[in-house]
Amino acid sequence: MERINGLVASEDNANITGGTIDNTPIGQITPAVGSFVESVITHGATGTATAISLYGDVHQITGAYIVTLPAAVIGMSGVFRASTAATFSVKAGASDHFEMYDGTVLDNGDKQTSSGSKNEFIQVYCETANTWITIGINGAFTDGGV
């Protein structure tokens, strides 16, 4: 662990307790003081991913569940991975759509569904509002419809 001008950093996380970024005090037009941890989020039931969890987090899916994404905002990204052999789906919100890994554009609100193998994953990224682009996969994901 190392402390540099109010930043405590280790291999896995950082705790910002004060200081400046580009000569601006932290918490004014920069992120607030706090801990920033690279995290793994476990989904043990069908549900909705939070917006804050879609800035690089890994989502571990533990069964045959559907995870609905929040509104696609430019810069959001996440990885969704099966920790067990079960079919899971990642679903776009009603106003959003996916561009699959092969370039196929799905309808708003559709989901991408895994084939059910353990360790399958899908990585999505938003570079245009309302569009989730699949930038990485392991396994076979298909259009799961609404």
N, C-alpha and C positions, 0 to 999 in steps of 0.2 A: 504494500500500500504506500502511496506517495501523496504528499500534500504540496500543492503549488498554488499560491495566492488564492486560497479559499476553495480550491478544487481538490477533493480527495478522490483518488483514482486507484482502482485495482484492476486486475485482468477482466473482471466481469461487470463492473458497474462504476458509476461516478456519483459523488454527493457534492452538489454545489451549494456552498453556504454563504456566498457573497462574491464580491469582485466585479469585474466588468468584462464585457465582450465588445470588441471594437470601440473601446472608451465609453460604453454605455453601461450604467449600473444594471446588474442582473435584476430582473423583475419589472423593469420599466417597459421597454419594447422588446425585451428578450424573454425567454422562458423564466418562470418564477424560480426562486430558490427551491431546491428539492433534490430528491434522488432520482437518477435516471438509470434504470436497470434493463439490460437486455433480458427479455423474459420468454418463458414458454408457458402458454396458456392451455389448460386442459379443458376439453369439451366432453363432458360425460352425459350429455343429453342434447336433444334438438334445442336450438336456441339462436340467439343473435350475438355476433361479435360486436364489441364496442369500437367506436371510432378510434379511441386512443390506442387500442391493441393492433391497429393496422398501420403502424409506422415501423415495420420491420420485425414484428414478433413472429414466433413460431407457434402455431396452433396445433396441439396434439388432439386427434380425434380418437376416442376410446371405444367406439362402437358404430352401429348403423344409424348415424345421426345426420341431420341437415343443419348446417351453420349458415345463417343468413347474414350477408354483409351489410354494413351501414351504407349510407349514400357515398358514392365514389367521389372522392375529392383528390385533386391533383397532388401527387406525392405519396399517397397511401400505398402500402404494400404489405404482403403477408404470405406466409407459407402455411399450408394446411396438410398435415401428415397423419396417416393411419397408424396407430400404435398396435393395432390388432387386425386380424383378417376379417374385415366387415366393409360392406359397401357404404360409403359416405358421400354426401353432396355438399357443395358450396353454392349458395344461392345468391343471385344479385337481387337488390331491392327493386321495387315495382317500377322505379324510374331509371334503373340502370340495366346495362347488359354486359355480357362477356364477349370478348374476341378470343376464340379458342386458340390453342397452340398452332393449329394448322391454318389459322386465318379465318375460319368460319365465324360469322357474327351471329350470336344467339339473340332471341327476342328479349325485350325487357322482362325482368322478373324470372327468367329461366335459371336453371342450375346446371352445374357441371358435376357429373356423378362418376365416382371411381368404379373400378371393376371388382373391388372387394379384397385385394391382396394387402397383406401387411406391408408397411413401409411405403405404400404409394403416397405421393405428395403432389400438390399443385401449388405453384407460386404465382400470385397475381400482383399487378401493379396498375396504378391509375396515372396516366399521363394526359388524359383528356377527361373533363368532367363527365360523369355518368357512364364511363366505359372502364371496365376491368379487363386488362390485357393479360392473358396467360403467358408468362415469360419463362416458365419452367415446369416440367412434369416428370414424374417417375411413375410409370404404369400407363393405364389406358383410361382416359376420361372421355365421357360421351355427353351429348346434350340430354339432360335429364328432364327437359320440359319445365313446366311451372310446378 
